[in-house]
Amino acid sequence: MAASTEGDDARWSELLSPRHGTATATLSLGVALFAFNAFLVTTALPTAVDELQGLTLISWAVSVYLVFAILGGATAALLKARFGGRGTLAGAALVFLAGSVLCGAAGDMGLLLAGRAVSGYGEGVIAALCYALIPELFPSRLVPKVFGAEAIVWALAAFGGPLVAGILTEWVSWRAAFLVNVPLALAFLGLTLAVVPRGDISATGGGWPPLGRLAGIGAAVAAVAMAQVADTPAAAAALALAALPILAAVVAGDRRSAVPLFPAEAFRGAGPVAMGLWVVLLMPLSQAATTVFLVLALQDLWGLGAAVAGAIAALLAIAWSGTAILVASVVPTGRHVAAIRLGNLMLVAGFLGLAGGLAAGSLALMVASNLAIGAGMGASWGFVSQLVMETAPPHERDRASALLPTLQSAGYAFGAAIAGLAANLAGLSGGASTETVRGALTAAFLAAAVIALASLAASALLPSRPVRQVAAPAE
């Protein structure tokens, strides 16, 4: 069933209107929880592992959160079908709350890792359902502006997360940096109970999460996480490559299952859902290279301090948010796919620019290229997410929508491993000469450009005017 055609007269003020204001606040806070925790760990974790004498496990405090967040996202649609939107989101908020308290009270690294796993699962479900609820809570014409608002929240978290966590860690305790989640989670829980509809519950209860496929996903992500800390490039390559057949088997098994985790078109064929999901995966897969290596490049090759280098890296988030707001304001509905393609083209140009900036020793080109990558993400992300949501068949809308942030997390995980592998194969190691470092980081950014080129190719296959399958909620 095609949705009714809506005009492009949506106003930003509608997001704060009595009709949509509380829904905007709820979803924005859900995004804030995910974003804040993504940036919190980098600041508070070193102090925590030092006190708990768990330095050798520091990478796992990040990896275990990511693994369980991806698993949470993968099960979100099934849980929503069984318990309804409100019940699932409220339960996920309580799980996240319990994990945060466990982290804040941890007396050893084992408990800290357990807390990270629990909070990661809860946040994975929250992030996935916040996406899945967008087409339920907002009319189609407002969806780009919802993504623009979420981009603002993400940018604020990129700056505010490390700042707040740093202040709390230095002046109170690293435990306070984790426990600051408690009032945020309680506020989110209250908004969820007040705003989110109970939703339809499947007559079959949605089925129980398929443990075998979830174990496969977890094993694949864990292999990628271990690849990032492997002792040799050969071991890293072996671990990263081992994840591919596992994931292929999971996807193949999912297509035959009566209780699927993914929409039927996922990574299959050339339809808008399939190509849209490829873009959603490949864009963060390429962008992960900047997260891993941009600050390192600015510090080692230009001698910048951590604060200045970090500020330049954070310009990506500003460009993403600013561009998301701009395109949501000026790009008409019929030009959304053109904006997706333009954004992907900017990603390719940005990564080639980073490689060129390294070769030429040009700091200005590095900054401009980083801005181009952020702007490319901002131009594309909201529109490609909306396209997947609205072109998925009605009975698969929840699975398709919930898969979006899960693929984003998986893309960052795999992208970091690929970027690290490319740099290590090019000779990056402790004590390497400046020229060797320059060449290794150039290889990482060129690898990212190839991935961005694949995303551009996928966006080129998107239909210019895709037929919508999901009707917007009534005004």
TATALIN-V850052 format. One record per residue. N is the residue number from 1. RES is the residue in one letter. PHI is phi as a letter, one per 40 degrees, with the letter a starting at -180 (999 if undefined). D_FIRST is the distance of its C-alpha to the first C-alpha in whole Angstrom. Layout:
n=N res=RES phi=PHI d_first=D_FIRST
n=N res=RES phi=PHI d_first=D_FIRST
This chain:
n=1 res=M phi=999 d_first=0
n=2 res=A phi=c d_first=4
n=3 res=A phi=c d_first=6
n=4 res=S phi=c d_first=9
n=5 res=T phi=c d_first=12
n=6 res=E phi=b d_first=15
n=7 res=G phi=c d_first=19
n=8 res=D phi=b d_first=21
n=9 res=D phi=c d_first=23
n=10 res=A phi=c d_first=23
n=11 res=R phi=b d_first=27
n=12 res=W phi=d d_first=28
n=13 res=S phi=c d_first=30
n=14 res=E phi=c d_first=26
n=15 res=L phi=c d_first=27
n=16 res=L phi=b d_first=30
n=17 res=S phi=c d_first=29
n=18 res=P phi=d d_first=29
n=19 res=R phi=c d_first=26
n=20 res=H phi=b d_first=25
n=21 res=G phi=c d_first=29
n=22 res=T phi=c d_first=29
n=23 res=A phi=c d_first=26
n=24 res=T phi=c d_first=27
n=25 res=A phi=c d_first=30
n=26 res=T phi=c d_first=29
n=27 res=L phi=c d_first=27
n=28 res=S phi=c d_first=30
n=29 res=L phi=c d_first=32
n=30 res=G phi=c d_first=30
n=31 res=V phi=c d_first=30
n=32 res=A phi=c d_first=34
n=33 res=L phi=d d_first=35
n=34 res=F phi=c d_first=34
n=35 res=A phi=c d_first=35
n=36 res=F phi=c d_first=38
n=37 res=N phi=c d_first=39
n=38 res=A phi=c d_first=38
n=39 res=F phi=c d_first=41
n=40 res=L phi=c d_first=43
n=41 res=V phi=c d_first=45
n=42 res=T phi=c d_first=46
n=43 res=T phi=c d_first=48
n=44 res=A phi=c d_first=49
n=45 res=L phi=c d_first=49
n=46 res=P phi=d d_first=52
n=47 res=T phi=c d_first=54
n=48 res=A phi=c d_first=53
n=49 res=V phi=c d_first=54
n=50 res=D phi=c d_first=57
n=51 res=E phi=c d_first=58
n=52 res=L phi=c d_first=57
n=53 res=Q phi=f d_first=58
n=54 res=G phi=b d_first=55
n=55 res=L phi=d d_first=55
n=56 res=T phi=c d_first=54
n=57 res=L phi=b d_first=51
n=58 res=I phi=c d_first=50
n=59 res=S phi=c d_first=47
n=60 res=W phi=c d_first=46
n=61 res=A phi=c d_first=45
n=62 res=V phi=c d_first=43
n=63 res=S phi=c d_first=41
n=64 res=V phi=c d_first=41
n=65 res=Y phi=c d_first=39
n=66 res=L phi=c d_first=37
n=67 res=V phi=d d_first=36
n=68 res=F phi=c d_first=36
n=69 res=A phi=c d_first=33
n=70 res=I phi=c d_first=31
n=71 res=L phi=c d_first=31
n=72 res=G phi=c d_first=30
n=73 res=G phi=c d_first=27
n=74 res=A phi=c d_first=26
n=75 res=T phi=c d_first=27
n=76 res=A phi=c d_first=25
n=77 res=A phi=c d_first=21
n=78 res=L phi=c d_first=23
n=79 res=L phi=c d_first=25
n=80 res=K phi=c d_first=23
n=81 res=A phi=c d_first=21
n=82 res=R phi=c d_first=25
n=83 res=F phi=b d_first=26
n=84 res=G phi=g d_first=23
n=85 res=G phi=c d_first=23
n=86 res=R phi=c d_first=26
n=87 res=G phi=c d_first=28
n=88 res=T phi=c d_first=27
n=89 res=L phi=c d_first=28
n=90 res=A phi=c d_first=31
n=91 res=G phi=c d_first=32
n=92 res=A phi=c d_first=32
n=93 res=A phi=c d_first=34
n=94 res=L phi=c d_first=37
n=95 res=V phi=c d_first=37
n=96 res=F phi=c d_first=37
n=97 res=L phi=c d_first=40
n=98 res=A phi=c d_first=42
n=99 res=G phi=c d_first=42
n=100 res=S phi=c d_first=43
n=101 res=V phi=c d_first=46
n=102 res=L phi=c d_first=47
n=103 res=C phi=c d_first=47
n=104 res=G phi=c d_first=49
n=105 res=A phi=b d_first=51
n=106 res=A phi=c d_first=52
n=107 res=G phi=b d_first=55
n=108 res=D phi=a d_first=55
n=109 res=M phi=c d_first=52
n=110 res=G phi=c d_first=51
n=111 res=L phi=c d_first=50
n=112 res=L phi=c d_first=48
n=113 res=L phi=c d_first=46
n=114 res=A phi=c d_first=45
n=115 res=G phi=c d_first=44
n=116 res=R phi=c d_first=42
n=117 res=A phi=c d_first=40
n=118 res=V phi=c d_first=39
n=119 res=S phi=c d_first=38
n=120 res=G phi=c d_first=36
n=121 res=Y phi=c d_first=34
n=122 res=G phi=c d_first=33
n=123 res=E phi=c d_first=33
n=124 res=G phi=c d_first=30
n=125 res=V phi=c d_first=28
n=126 res=I phi=c d_first=28
n=127 res=A phi=c d_first=27
n=128 res=A phi=c d_first=24
n=129 res=L phi=c d_first=23
n=130 res=C phi=c d_first=24
n=131 res=Y phi=c d_first=21
n=132 res=A phi=c d_first=19
n=133 res=L phi=c d_first=19
n=134 res=I phi=d d_first=19
n=135 res=P phi=c d_first=15
n=136 res=E phi=c d_first=16
n=137 res=L phi=c d_first=19
n=138 res=F phi=b d_first=18
n=139 res=P phi=c d_first=16
n=140 res=S phi=d d_first=15
n=141 res=R phi=c d_first=18
n=142 res=L phi=c d_first=20
n=143 res=V phi=d d_first=19
n=144 res=P phi=d d_first=22
n=145 res=K phi=c d_first=24
n=146 res=V phi=c d_first=24
n=147 res=F phi=c d_first=24
n=148 res=G phi=c d_first=27
n=149 res=A phi=c d_first=29
n=150 res=E phi=c d_first=29
n=151 res=A phi=c d_first=30
n=152 res=I phi=c d_first=33
n=153 res=V phi=d d_first=33
n=154 res=W phi=c d_first=34
n=155 res=A phi=c d_first=36
n=156 res=L phi=c d_first=38
n=157 res=A phi=c d_first=38
n=158 res=A phi=c d_first=40
n=159 res=F phi=c d_first=43
n=160 res=G phi=c d_first=43
n=161 res=G phi=d d_first=43
n=162 res=P phi=c d_first=46
n=163 res=L phi=c d_first=48
n=164 res=V phi=c d_first=47
n=165 res=A phi=c d_first=48
n=166 res=G phi=c d_first=51
n=167 res=I phi=c d_first=52
n=168 res=L phi=c d_first=52
n=169 res=T phi=c d_first=53
n=170 res=E phi=c d_first=56
n=171 res=W phi=b d_first=57
n=172 res=V phi=b d_first=56
n=173 res=S phi=a d_first=55
n=174 res=W phi=c d_first=52
n=175 res=R phi=c d_first=51
n=176 res=A phi=c d_first=50
n=177 res=A phi=c d_first=48
n=178 res=F phi=c d_first=46
n=179 res=L phi=c d_first=46
n=180 res=V phi=c d_first=45
n=181 res=N phi=c d_first=41
n=182 res=V phi=c d_first=42
n=183 res=P phi=c d_first=42
n=184 res=L phi=c d_first=39
n=185 res=A phi=c d_first=37
n=186 res=L phi=c d_first=38
n=187 res=A phi=c d_first=37
n=188 res=F phi=c d_first=34
n=189 res=L phi=c d_first=34
n=190 res=G phi=c d_first=35
n=191 res=L phi=c d_first=32
n=192 res=T phi=d d_first=29
n=193 res=L phi=c d_first=31
n=194 res=A phi=c d_first=30
n=195 res=V phi=b d_first=27
n=196 res=V phi=c d_first=25
n=197 res=P phi=c d_first=23
n=198 res=R phi=d d_first=24
n=199 res=G phi=g d_first=20
n=200 res=D phi=c d_first=19
n=201 res=I phi=b d_first=21
n=202 res=S phi=d d_first=20
n=203 res=A phi=c d_first=22
n=204 res=T phi=c d_first=24
n=205 res=G phi=g d_first=25
n=206 res=G phi=g d_first=23
n=207 res=G phi=g d_first=26
n=208 res=W phi=c d_first=29
n=209 res=P phi=d d_first=29
n=210 res=P phi=c d_first=30
n=211 res=L phi=c d_first=34
n=212 res=G phi=c d_first=34
n=213 res=R phi=c d_first=32
n=214 res=L phi=c d_first=32
n=215 res=A phi=c d_first=36
n=216 res=G phi=c d_first=35
n=217 res=I phi=c d_first=33
n=218 res=G phi=c d_first=36
n=219 res=A phi=c d_first=39
n=220 res=A phi=c d_first=37
n=221 res=V phi=c d_first=37
n=222 res=A phi=c d_first=40
n=223 res=A phi=c d_first=42
n=224 res=V phi=c d_first=40
n=225 res=A phi=c d_first=42
n=226 res=M phi=c d_first=45
n=227 res=A phi=c d_first=45
n=228 res=Q phi=c d_first=45
n=229 res=V phi=b d_first=49
n=230 res=A phi=c d_first=50
n=231 res=D phi=c d_first=54
n=232 res=T phi=b d_first=53
n=233 res=P phi=d d_first=51
n=234 res=A phi=c d_first=51
n=235 res=A phi=c d_first=50
n=236 res=A phi=c d_first=47
n=237 res=A phi=c d_first=46
n=238 res=A phi=c d_first=46
n=239 res=L phi=c d_first=44
n=240 res=A phi=c d_first=41
n=241 res=L phi=c d_first=41
n=242 res=A phi=c d_first=41
n=243 res=A phi=c d_first=38
n=244 res=L phi=c d_first=36
n=245 res=P phi=c d_first=37
n=246 res=I phi=c d_first=36
n=247 res=L phi=c d_first=32
n=248 res=A phi=c d_first=32
n=249 res=A phi=c d_first=33
n=250 res=V phi=c d_first=30
n=251 res=V phi=c d_first=27
n=252 res=A phi=c d_first=28
n=253 res=G phi=c d_first=29
n=254 res=D phi=c d_first=26
n=255 res=R phi=c d_first=24
n=256 res=R phi=c d_first=26
n=257 res=S phi=c d_first=25
n=258 res=A phi=c d_first=24
n=259 res=V phi=b d_first=24
n=260 res=P phi=c d_first=22
n=261 res=L phi=c d_first=23
n=262 res=F phi=b d_first=21
n=263 res=P phi=c d_first=17
n=264 res=A phi=d d_first=18
n=265 res=E phi=c d_first=18
n=266 res=A phi=d d_first=20
n=267 res=F phi=f d_first=23
n=268 res=R phi=a d_first=22
n=269 res=G phi=g d_first=21
n=270 res=A phi=b d_first=20
n=271 res=G phi=c d_first=17
n=272 res=P phi=c d_first=16
n=273 res=V phi=c d_first=16
n=274 res=A phi=c d_first=19
n=275 res=M phi=c d_first=21
n=276 res=G phi=c d_first=20
n=277 res=L phi=c d_first=21
n=278 res=W phi=c d_first=24
n=279 res=V phi=c d_first=25
n=280 res=V phi=c d_first=25
n=281 res=L phi=c d_first=27
n=282 res=L phi=c d_first=30
n=283 res=M phi=c d_first=30
n=284 res=P phi=c d_first=32
n=285 res=L phi=d d_first=33
n=286 res=S phi=c d_first=35
n=287 res=Q phi=c d_first=36
n=288 res=A phi=d d_first=38
n=289 res=A phi=c d_first=41
n=290 res=T phi=c d_first=41
n=291 res=T phi=c d_first=41
n=292 res=V phi=c d_first=44
n=293 res=F phi=b d_first=46
n=294 res=L phi=c d_first=46
n=295 res=V phi=c d_first=48
n=296 res=L phi=d d_first=50
n=297 res=A phi=c d_first=51
n=298 res=L phi=c d_first=52
n=299 res=Q phi=c d_first=54
n=300 res=D phi=c d_first=56
n=301 res=L phi=c d_first=56
n=302 res=W phi=b d_first=56
n=303 res=G phi=g d_first=58
n=304 res=L phi=c d_first=56
n=305 res=G phi=c d_first=56
n=306 res=A phi=c d_first=53
n=307 res=A phi=c d_first=52
n=308 res=V phi=c d_first=52
n=309 res=A phi=c d_first=50
n=310 res=G phi=c d_first=48
n=311 res=A phi=c d_first=47
n=312 res=I phi=c d_first=46
n=313 res=A phi=c d_first=44
n=314 res=A phi=c d_first=42
n=315 res=L phi=d d_first=42
n=316 res=L phi=d d_first=39
n=317 res=A phi=c d_first=37
n=318 res=I phi=c d_first=38
n=319 res=A phi=c d_first=37
n=320 res=W phi=d d_first=33
n=321 res=S phi=c d_first=33
n=322 res=G phi=c d_first=34
n=323 res=T phi=c d_first=32
n=324 res=A phi=d d_first=29
n=325 res=I phi=c d_first=30
n=326 res=L phi=c d_first=31
n=327 res=V phi=c d_first=27
n=328 res=A phi=c d_first=25
n=329 res=S phi=c d_first=27
n=330 res=V phi=b d_first=28
n=331 res=V phi=c d_first=25
n=332 res=P phi=c d_first=22
n=333 res=T phi=d d_first=19
n=334 res=G phi=c d_first=19
n=335 res=R phi=b d_first=22
n=336 res=H phi=c d_first=21
n=337 res=V phi=c d_first=21
n=338 res=A phi=c d_first=24
n=339 res=A phi=c d_first=25
n=340 res=I phi=c d_first=24
n=341 res=R phi=c d_first=27
n=342 res=L phi=c d_first=29
n=343 res=G phi=c d_first=30
n=344 res=N phi=c d_first=30
n=345 res=L phi=c d_first=33
n=346 res=M phi=c d_first=34
n=347 res=L phi=c d_first=34
n=348 res=V phi=d d_first=36
n=349 res=A phi=c d_first=39
n=350 res=G phi=c d_first=39
n=351 res=F phi=c d_first=40
n=352 res=L phi=c d_first=42
n=353 res=G phi=c d_first=44
n=354 res=L phi=c d_first=45
n=355 res=A phi=c d_first=47
n=356 res=G phi=c d_first=48
n=357 res=G phi=c d_first=49
n=358 res=L phi=c d_first=51
n=359 res=A phi=c d_first=53
n=360 res=A phi=c d_first=54
n=361 res=G phi=g d_first=55
n=362 res=S phi=b d_first=53
n=363 res=L phi=c d_first=52
n=364 res=A phi=c d_first=50
n=365 res=L phi=c d_first=48
n=366 res=M phi=c d_first=47
n=367 res=V phi=c d_first=46
n=368 res=A phi=c d_first=44
n=369 res=S phi=c d_first=42
n=370 res=N phi=c d_first=41
n=371 res=L phi=c d_first=40
n=372 res=A phi=c d_first=38
n=373 res=I phi=c d_first=36
n=374 res=G phi=c d_first=35
n=375 res=A phi=c d_first=34
n=376 res=G phi=c d_first=32
n=377 res=M phi=c d_first=30
n=378 res=G phi=c d_first=30
n=379 res=A phi=c d_first=28
n=380 res=S phi=b d_first=26
n=381 res=W phi=c d_first=25
n=382 res=G phi=c d_first=23
n=383 res=F phi=c d_first=21
n=384 res=V phi=c d_first=20
n=385 res=S phi=c d_first=19
n=386 res=Q phi=c d_first=17
n=387 res=L phi=c d_first=15
n=388 res=V phi=c d_first=15
n=389 res=M phi=d d_first=14
n=390 res=E phi=c d_first=11
n=391 res=T phi=c d_first=10
n=392 res=A phi=c d_first=11
n=393 res=P phi=d d_first=9
n=394 res=P phi=d d_first=8
n=395 res=H phi=c d_first=11
n=396 res=E phi=b d_first=13
n=397 res=R phi=c d_first=13
n=398 res=D phi=c d_first=16
n=399 res=R phi=c d_first=18
n=400 res=A phi=c d_first=17
n=401 res=S phi=c d_first=18
n=402 res=A phi=c d_first=21
n=403 res=L phi=c d_first=22
n=404 res=L phi=c d_first=22
n=405 res=P phi=c d_first=26
n=406 res=T phi=c d_first=27
n=407 res=L phi=c d_first=27
n=408 res=Q phi=c d_first=29
n=409 res=S phi=c d_first=31
n=410 res=A phi=c d_first=32
n=411 res=G phi=c d_first=32
n=412 res=Y phi=c d_first=35
n=413 res=A phi=c d_first=36
n=414 res=F phi=c d_first=36
n=415 res=G phi=c d_first=37
n=416 res=A phi=c d_first=40
n=417 res=A phi=c d_first=41
n=418 res=I phi=c d_first=41
n=419 res=A phi=c d_first=42
n=420 res=G phi=c d_first=45
n=421 res=L phi=c d_first=46
n=422 res=A phi=c d_first=46
n=423 res=A phi=c d_first=48
n=424 res=N phi=c d_first=51
n=425 res=L phi=c d_first=51
n=426 res=A phi=c d_first=52
n=427 res=G phi=h d_first=55
n=428 res=L phi=c d_first=54
n=429 res=S phi=a d_first=56
n=430 res=G phi=c d_first=58
n=431 res=G phi=g d_first=61
n=432 res=A phi=c d_first=60
n=433 res=S phi=c d_first=61
n=434 res=T phi=d d_first=59
n=435 res=E phi=c d_first=59
n=436 res=T phi=c d_first=57
n=437 res=V phi=c d_first=55
n=438 res=R phi=d d_first=54
n=439 res=G phi=c d_first=53
n=440 res=A phi=c d_first=51
n=441 res=L phi=c d_first=49
n=442 res=T phi=c d_first=48
n=443 res=A phi=c d_first=47
n=444 res=A phi=c d_first=45
n=445 res=F phi=c d_first=43
n=446 res=L phi=c d_first=43
n=447 res=A phi=c d_first=41
n=448 res=A phi=c d_first=39
n=449 res=A phi=c d_first=38
n=450 res=V phi=c d_first=38
n=451 res=I phi=c d_first=35
n=452 res=A phi=c d_first=33
n=453 res=L phi=c d_first=34
n=454 res=A phi=c d_first=31
n=455 res=S phi=c d_first=29
n=456 res=L phi=c d_first=29
n=457 res=A phi=c d_first=29
n=458 res=A phi=c d_first=25
n=459 res=S phi=c d_first=24
n=460 res=A phi=c d_first=25
n=461 res=L phi=c d_first=23
n=462 res=L phi=c d_first=20
n=463 res=P phi=c d_first=18
n=464 res=S phi=c d_first=19
n=465 res=R phi=b d_first=16
n=466 res=P phi=c d_first=13
n=467 res=V phi=c d_first=9
n=468 res=R phi=c d_first=8
n=469 res=Q phi=b d_first=5
n=470 res=V phi=b d_first=7
n=471 res=A phi=c d_first=7
n=472 res=A phi=c d_first=11
n=473 res=P phi=c d_first=14
n=474 res=A phi=c d_first=15
n=475 res=E phi=c d_first=18
